[in-house]
Amino acid sequence: MENQPDALAERVTELEIKSSYAEDLLDQLNMTIYRQQQQIDRLILHVTQLREQSANAMQDGAGGNPRDELPPHY
């Protein structure tokens, strides 16, 4: 019976260590998700800006079909 308290204490210690590693991993994963969301938000902003630039270029006539434009030597 004397070994049971020691075995129980050892098992609790192992579980505490595993819990600590799991908490650390969860923190790392949360930080990764946070950084990825920041990147996604920046990319969405860039795509929106590019769409606006493209729409403005089309309105200004610069976005016509390149086949319709004559090369400068003609």
Secondary structure, 3 states (H helix, E strand, C coil): CCHHHHHHHHHHHHHHHHHHHHHHHHHHHHHHHHHHHHHHHHHHHHHHHHHHHHHHHHHCCCCCCHHHCCCCCC
